[in-house]
């Protein structure tokens, strides 16, 4: 197992590479037998082998870039279903771009039937090959056996998350930090040498204990998985400086530079204006449907907080009954929430209910990318237990964000905070572009729209009320 780890990346790269070569080969066959001859017939331009190589190479680069970005090449790292979905999505996106290019070359909309046939074949091959690759991966790399070292708090939640990836992780033993660092060191050494487990998970323990165990494992070349604390996430985005021969990490007092703010605002204005024009027919149909259903208001306005906790009224298409919060209590939607209307279920599923927020973005209340804005009363609830939740408001609120791309609707506030801080402390213009493109994928991935559990209070579990994260 240890020897195989050396070649793990190479094996995964080979499995992903074979898949990409198959998809490109399918495009090449259709290019030679149909696409190129059709363009020649329409325009009179003939394509020779150099042009063939250029076109196929261009398609391969687009497919590689999108597959890598959306996760289609992450065999073994993501769930198999998500890898298949990601690769299908990347293939569809690549084919849409290539169809646009071929239409430009043909000087008219390109013939669609053969293009759809090629896409269908690629999707079938994607499903088959990714399942084969996943089986090969599982055969070579069995689940990693791990020791979980945890604090006094309940570990049910994290165990459930690890159990959701039984193909990748296997928690064989759990030990509480109260056993003492010395005992845990001996246990880690014994278990690692005997092969009982080959990795350690340090979960929700004090910084002092974590540092001692982390250094010990690092010195013994034992793999470690660590739950980062808020300060760890902030430090990850720090700038590295050197004072003579002493390294220094700098965390600046501002989140975005003036140039970054200008570029971000310019993109927001241009993109929101364009999208408002493009989606206006969809918004009109949605507004009519909501009005005809129960005669209530079309838009739902709610006070939310943006940068520096400044309040503004966010706009959405109404998806719940008009009396959804008649008791005055603020709460998030739950699974199978009976307050949601039939039309509301549909527009929430396809995210049409979010479209009016383009107006908020154009006005400057929000940005396309940033932490999702919360209601003032909900922020107050979170800050009673977690004052650091206010860190999310160091930048303007967003239509979508890091926490929406890499988390879920029912991700806990503490985890959402860490995800949002990762975005804030690692901000770049290109990160915004990447997150915009990744948002297209999560619009169609069901996990991202899952409601909170009934026993959760605004996505905050009861046990978080009894315990305060030690940072």
C-alpha positions, 0 to 999 in steps of 0.5 A: 500500500505504501509503495502504491501511494508513490504511484497513486497520482500517476495512476489517477492521471493515467485513468483520467488521461485515457478517458480524455483521449477517448472523448477527443478521439470521438470528436476527431472521428466526427470531425473527419467524417462529418464536421469538416466535410460539411463546412467545406460544402457550405463554405468551399474551404478545405481542411488538411491534416494541420488544420485537423490537428489544430481543431482537435488539439483546440477541442482537447485543450478546452475539454481538459481545462473544463474537466479539470475545473469541474472535477471530471478528472478527480477519480477517487477524490470525489464520489463516483456519481459526482465525477461522472456528472462533472465529466458529463457537464464538462463535455457538454460545456466543451461541445457547446463552445465547439458548436459555436465555433463551428457555426462561426466557421460555417457562417450559419448555425451548424447542422445539429443532428450529428453534433447531438449524436456525438455528444450522446456517444460521449456521454455513454462512454463517459458513464462506462469509462468512469465506472471502469476507472472507479473500479480499477481505482478501488481495486488498487487503493482500498479505503484508508484505515484511520485513527480518529483523535477527537475532543469531548464534543460529539463526533457523530457528525464527522463519523457520518461524513466519513461513512459517506465515503466508505470507498475512501475512508475507514475509521477503525478506531476513535480515541478521545484526547483525554487519554493524554498526548503521550498515550496517543503517541504510543498508540499512533506508533503501534497502530502505524507499525502494525498496519492497523491504520495508516493515517491519523485524523485530528478532530476538534482538539485544542491547538496545543494538543493538536500541534504536539500530535501533528509534529509527531506524525510529521516527524514519523511521516504519518499522514494526518488529516486536520480540522482547521480552526478559523485562525488556520484558515486566515493564516493560509491566505497570509502573505509570506515575507522575510525579515532578514533570515526570519520568515514572517506571515502578513495578514492585511487589515483590508480584504480587497485592494482598490484595484480588485474592488474596481475590477469586481464592481465593473464585472458586476455592472456589466454582467448583471446588465447583460443577464437582466436583458437575457433572462427578462423573458424567464422572469416575466413568465415566472412573475405571471405564474406566481401571480396566477397561482394565489394572487399574492405578491410576485417578489419577496423582499427581505432585509439582509446584511452585506459588507460591514453588516450594512442592511439592504432588501434582497429580492427573490421571486416568492416561493412560499405561501404569503403567511410562511412566517406569520409567527414572526420567527426567522427560519430557513427552509427545511426538507419537504417544507410545506410552506413552499408552493408547487411553483416555488418548488420548481423555481427553487430547484432550478434557481429561478427564484434568485434571478431578481437579485441581479437587480441587487447586484446592479445597484451595488448591494451585492456582488456575483461572488461573495458570502451569501447574505444572512438576515440580521436576526440570524446573524445575531443568533450565530454571533451569540455562540460564534462572534467570528461569524461577523468576519464574513461581512468583511466583503460584499455579499454575493449571489453565490460564493465559495461556501455554495460551491464547496458546501451545501445549503445545510452546511453548518454556520461554522463550516460556512464561515471557514469556507467564506474566509478561505475565499476572502483571504485568497481572493483574486479576480481569477478566483471569481471567474472560476467560482462563476463557472463552477456555480453553473455546475452546482445549479444542476447538482441536487446536493447543493439545494438540500434543505436543513434538517427539521431539528436544526435551528437555522442550520445551527445544530443544538450541540453547537449551542452547548460548546464554543469552538476553541481557537 
